[in-house]
Amino acid sequence: MFRRRESVPFSFVAESDRFRSNVTPPPRQRATVSQLAGRSLVGLTMVAGLVGALVLGLPALSPAQSPSHAEQTEATHGH
């Protein structure tokens, strides 16, 4: 029922921050040319999509323009 906690020496806790393993990780493999090309194509596709969305969305975000001068003159001549 009661859980017994074992005491941990303070020196062990202090040394755990400085612990370095003597096992070296394997060296990282270099990316092949096809992997680099694929990554760059994915990046270019994402950038092109964002630019396309911006180009298509800017006209919708611009404020409404006033009617042209020709339409105003026809409206005033009609009354």
Beta strands, then each sheet from edge to edge (+ up, - down):
end
